């Protein structure tokens, strides 16, 4: 069963594109932010974050990021109003072409879209309870580099087409947002799947990994794919990780990178960073993707981190 795919009208004259959906009927049109920038003042960090640097000769490389944003809260000392300027500084400095986010709430995502600039970035997503409700697996993308051709969502449950479904023992609704993009710099296409697995239930995480693997198998095998997310288990030595990387279907960009930053635990909870800690936030890629660099970005400003997770980045060539 298929459904019509929404048309994407690119700003500044980029043409409209559409393609047939291939997994599920569209559950709902994604809520896409088009807010005017709230603060046009430059917010570049005084010292460069530890993530991707723009080097000569890497024009064809794609800057990717996975980032659990920590949902917006008004409770100090790590409220969203306190964190937003640091988030803005980080993202404006790194300028990823593609960001898989987790936990963002709709007003928070509109803030990020405004801070990134509506002439440069757009985003796709759906609240996991439908519409703008609850947290999003929002995908931000640089409109000058990536053109979305189709997108959809599915829920990590026995009823993946049912918005808000949760049937595997997890009390929190979990889902996937996926997008098929065309890279405007190279003309190549890729799939991007973005998710956030349950924080308590290992059986739910294992069944979620199996469903994601099944859905990946239904995609066009000729196209590369990226899977970003907060998987809530350490890389290596867990059935969730083993399922997703089984039989060489996906690789861990941290392990395959030609160079990488220092390793830190990616969840810090606003406490001191843990060198050589657990990576629970991953960027996975199909085997043909070349990974030039992988990094865990430790940027903070005056002790304030943008989130309780560190963003993970990978500079890749399709």
C-alpha positions as CSV (number, residue, x, y, z in Angstrom):
1,X,0.0,0.0,0.0
2,X,1.4,3.4,-0.9
3,X,0.4,7.0,-0.4
4,X,1.2,10.2,-2.1
5,X,4.3,11.8,-0.9
6,X,4.2,15.6,0.0
7,X,6.0,17.9,-2.3
8,X,9.0,19.8,-1.0
9,X,9.3,23.4,-2.2
10,X,12.9,24.5,-1.8
11,X,13.5,28.1,-0.8
12,X,15.6,30.4,-3.0
13,X,14.6,28.7,-6.2
14,X,15.6,25.1,-5.6
15,X,13.1,23.0,-7.5
16,X,10.3,20.8,-6.1
17,X,10.9,17.1,-5.8
18,X,8.8,14.1,-4.9
19,X,9.0,10.3,-5.0
20,X,6.8,7.3,-4.2
21,X,6.7,6.2,-0.5
22,X,8.1,2.7,0.0
23,X,7.6,1.6,3.6
24,X,4.4,2.7,5.2
25,X,1.5,5.1,4.4
26,X,2.3,8.6,5.6
27,X,1.1,8.7,9.2
28,X,0.9,12.4,9.1
29,X,2.6,15.3,7.3
30,X,5.7,16.2,9.3
31,X,5.6,19.4,11.3
32,X,8.2,21.6,9.7
33,X,9.5,24.7,11.3
34,X,9.7,28.0,9.4
35,X,10.1,30.4,12.2
36,X,12.0,33.7,11.8
37,X,15.3,33.9,13.5
38,X,14.9,35.1,17.1
39,X,18.5,36.3,17.4
40,X,20.5,37.4,14.5
41,X,23.6,38.1,16.6
42,X,26.6,35.9,15.9
43,X,27.2,33.3,18.6
44,X,30.4,31.7,17.6
45,X,32.2,30.0,20.4
46,X,35.4,31.7,21.6
47,X,37.3,28.4,21.2
48,X,36.5,26.0,18.5
49,X,34.5,22.9,19.6
50,X,36.2,19.6,19.2
51,X,34.0,18.5,16.2
52,X,34.3,18.7,12.5
53,X,36.6,21.4,11.0
54,X,36.2,22.6,7.4
55,X,39.3,21.4,5.6
56,X,40.3,22.0,2.1
57,X,39.7,19.1,-0.2
58,X,36.7,17.9,1.6
59,X,34.0,19.6,-0.4
60,X,32.3,16.4,-1.3
61,X,32.2,15.1,2.3
62,X,29.0,15.2,4.3
63,X,29.1,16.5,7.8
64,X,26.7,14.4,9.9
65,X,25.7,14.5,13.6
66,X,23.5,12.6,16.1
67,X,22.4,14.7,19.1
68,X,20.1,14.0,22.0
69,X,19.0,17.6,22.6
70,X,17.5,17.0,26.1
71,X,13.9,18.1,26.0
72,X,13.2,21.7,26.8
73,X,12.8,22.4,30.5
74,X,12.4,25.7,32.4
75,X,14.1,24.3,35.5
76,X,17.6,25.7,36.3
77,X,20.5,25.2,36.3
78,X,20.2,23.4,32.9
79,X,17.0,24.9,31.6
80,X,16.4,25.4,27.8
81,X,16.8,29.2,28.1
82,X,20.2,28.7,29.7
83,X,21.2,26.0,27.2
84,X,19.9,27.5,24.0
85,X,22.7,30.0,23.4
86,X,25.3,27.3,23.9
87,X,23.4,25.0,21.5
88,X,23.2,27.8,19.0
89,X,27.0,28.5,19.3
90,X,27.8,24.8,18.8
91,X,25.6,24.2,15.8
92,X,26.5,27.4,14.1
93,X,30.2,26.6,14.4
94,X,29.9,23.0,13.3
95,X,27.3,23.6,10.5
96,X,26.4,19.9,10.0
97,X,24.7,19.0,6.7
98,X,22.6,16.4,8.4
99,X,21.5,16.2,12.1
100,X,19.5,13.3,13.6
101,X,18.1,14.7,16.8
102,X,16.3,13.1,19.7
103,X,14.0,14.4,22.5
104,X,13.3,17.8,20.9
105,X,9.9,19.3,21.7
106,X,8.2,21.3,19.1
107,X,8.8,24.9,20.5
108,X,12.5,23.8,21.1
109,X,12.9,22.6,17.6
110,X,11.5,25.9,16.3
111,X,14.1,27.7,18.4
112,X,16.9,25.6,16.9
113,X,15.5,26.2,13.3
114,X,15.5,29.9,13.9
115,X,19.0,29.9,15.4
116,X,20.3,27.9,12.4
117,X,18.7,30.2,9.9
118,X,15.6,29.5,7.8
119,X,17.6,30.3,4.6
120,X,20.1,27.6,5.4
121,X,18.3,24.8,7.3
122,X,14.9,23.0,7.3
123,X,13.7,20.0,9.3
124,X,11.3,17.1,9.2
125,X,9.7,15.3,12.1
126,X,6.5,14.3,13.8
127,X,5.8,14.2,17.6
128,X,5.8,10.6,18.8
129,X,2.2,11.1,20.1
130,X,1.2,12.6,16.7
131,X,1.3,16.1,15.3
132,X,3.3,18.4,17.5
133,X,2.8,16.3,20.7
134,X,5.6,14.8,22.7
135,X,9.2,14.4,21.7
136,X,10.4,14.3,18.1
137,X,13.1,12.3,16.2
138,X,13.5,15.5,14.1
139,X,16.0,15.5,11.2
140,X,17.6,18.8,10.4
141,X,19.3,19.3,7.0
142,X,21.2,21.9,5.1
143,X,18.9,22.9,2.2
144,X,21.9,23.9,0.1
145,X,23.4,20.5,0.3
146,X,20.5,18.0,0.8
147,X,17.1,17.7,-0.9
148,X,14.5,15.4,0.7
149,X,12.8,13.1,-1.8
150,X,10.5,11.2,0.6
151,X,10.1,10.6,4.3
152,X,8.0,8.7,6.7
153,X,7.8,7.5,10.3
154,X,7.2,4.2,12.1
155,X,6.7,3.2,15.7
156,X,8.7,0.7,17.5
157,X,6.0,-1.7,18.5
158,X,3.9,-4.5,17.2
159,X,1.8,-1.9,15.4
160,X,4.4,0.2,13.6
161,X,1.9,2.2,11.6
162,X,-0.1,3.2,14.6
163,X,0.9,6.6,15.9
164,X,1.8,6.5,19.6
165,X,1.8,2.7,19.9
166,X,4.0,1.0,22.5
167,X,3.7,-2.7,23.0
168,X,7.0,-4.2,24.0
169,X,7.1,-3.4,27.7
170,X,8.3,0.2,27.3
171,X,6.1,2.8,28.9
172,X,7.6,5.6,26.7
173,X,6.6,5.7,23.1
174,X,9.5,5.1,20.7
175,X,9.7,5.7,17.0
176,X,11.8,6.2,13.8
177,X,11.8,9.0,11.3
178,X,13.4,8.3,8.0
179,X,14.2,10.4,5.0
180,X,15.5,9.7,1.5
181,X,17.8,12.5,0.4
182,X,19.6,13.6,-2.7
183,X,23.0,15.1,-2.1
184,X,23.0,18.2,-4.3
185,X,26.8,18.3,-4.3
186,X,27.2,14.9,-5.8
187,X,23.8,13.9,-7.2
188,X,23.9,10.7,-5.1
189,X,21.0,9.6,-2.9
190,X,21.0,8.1,0.6
191,X,18.6,7.0,3.3
192,X,18.8,8.4,6.8
193,X,17.0,6.7,9.7
194,X,16.9,8.4,13.1
195,X,15.7,6.9,16.4
196,X,15.8,6.8,20.2
197,X,15.5,3.4,21.9
198,X,14.0,2.8,25.3
199,X,15.9,3.8,28.3
200,X,14.7,1.0,30.6
201,X,13.5,-2.0,28.7
202,X,16.2,-4.2,27.1
203,X,13.6,-6.5,25.5
204,X,12.1,-3.4,23.9
205,X,15.5,-2.3,22.6
206,X,16.2,-5.7,21.2
207,X,12.9,-5.9,19.3
208,X,13.3,-2.3,18.2
209,X,16.7,-3.2,16.7
210,X,15.1,-6.2,14.9
211,X,12.4,-4.0,13.4
212,X,14.8,-1.4,12.3
213,X,16.9,-4.1,10.6
214,X,13.9,-5.5,8.9
215,X,12.9,-2.0,7.6
216,X,16.4,-1.4,6.4
217,X,16.2,-4.6,4.4
218,X,13.2,-3.2,2.6
219,X,15.0,-0.1,1.3
220,X,16.7,0.2,-2.1
221,X,19.9,-1.8,-1.5
222,X,21.8,0.2,-4.1
223,X,21.7,3.3,-1.9
224,X,23.8,4.0,1.2
225,X,22.1,4.4,4.5
226,X,22.9,6.2,7.8
227,X,21.3,5.3,11.1
228,X,21.6,7.8,13.9
229,X,20.3,7.7,17.4
230,X,20.5,7.4,21.1
231,X,20.4,3.6,21.6
232,X,20.7,3.7,25.4
233,X,23.2,0.8,25.4
234,X,27.0,0.9,25.0
235,X,28.5,0.1,21.6
236,X,29.8,-3.4,21.5
237,X,28.8,-6.3,23.7
238,X,25.1,-5.8,23.6
239,X,22.5,-7.7,21.5
240,X,21.1,-4.3,20.2
241,X,24.4,-3.4,18.7
242,X,25.0,-6.9,17.5
243,X,21.6,-7.0,15.7
244,X,22.1,-3.8,13.9
245,X,25.6,-4.7,12.7
246,X,25.0,-8.4,12.0
247,X,26.2,-9.8,8.7
248,X,27.9,-6.5,7.8
249,X,24.6,-4.7,7.0
250,X,25.8,-1.6,8.9
251,X,29.1,-0.5,10.3
252,X,30.0,1.7,13.3
253,X,31.4,5.0,11.9
254,X,33.5,5.4,15.1
255,X,35.3,2.1,14.5
256,X,35.7,2.6,10.7
257,X,36.8,6.2,10.8
258,X,40.3,7.0,9.4
259,X,40.8,9.4,12.3
260,X,38.8,10.1,15.5
261,X,38.7,12.4,18.5
262,X,39.2,11.4,22.1
263,X,36.5,9.0,23.4
264,X,34.1,10.2,26.1
265,X,31.0,8.7,27.5
266,X,28.3,10.4,25.4
267,X,25.8,10.7,28.2
268,X,27.1,13.0,31.0
269,X,24.0,14.2,32.8
270,X,25.7,17.6,33.3
271,X,28.4,15.9,35.4
272,X,32.2,15.7,34.7
273,X,32.9,14.0,31.4
274,X,34.1,10.3,31.6
275,X,37.1,9.6,29.3
276,X,36.8,6.3,27.5
277,X,33.2,6.0,28.8
278,X,30.2,4.4,27.1
279,X,29.2,5.5,23.6
280,X,25.4,5.1,23.7
281,X,24.9,7.6,20.8
282,X,25.9,6.2,17.4
283,X,26.2,7.0,13.7
284,X,25.9,3.7,11.8
285,X,26.5,3.5,8.0
286,X,26.3,1.0,5.3
287,X,29.7,-0.7,4.5
288,X,30.4,1.3,1.3
289,X,30.4,4.7,3.2
290,X,33.9,6.1,3.7
291,X,34.3,7.7,7.1
292,X,37.0,10.3,7.1
293,X,36.7,11.4,10.7
294,X,34.5,10.6,13.8
295,X,34.3,12.9,16.8
296,X,32.6,13.3,20.1
297,X,32.1,17.1,20.6
298,X,32.8,18.3,24.2
299,X,31.9,22.0,23.6
300,X,30.7,23.9,26.6
301,X,30.6,27.6,27.6
302,X,31.4,28.7,31.2
303,X,30.5,25.2,32.4
304,X,27.2,25.1,30.6
305,X,26.7,22.2,28.1
306,X,24.1,22.4,25.4
307,X,22.6,19.1,26.4
308,X,23.0,16.2,28.9
309,X,24.5,14.2,25.9
310,X,27.5,15.0,23.8
311,X,26.9,15.2,20.0
312,X,28.6,12.5,17.9
313,X,29.8,13.5,14.5
314,X,31.1,11.8,11.4
315,X,32.5,13.2,8.2
316,X,31.6,10.8,5.5
317,X,31.9,10.2,1.7
318,X,29.1,8.3,0.0
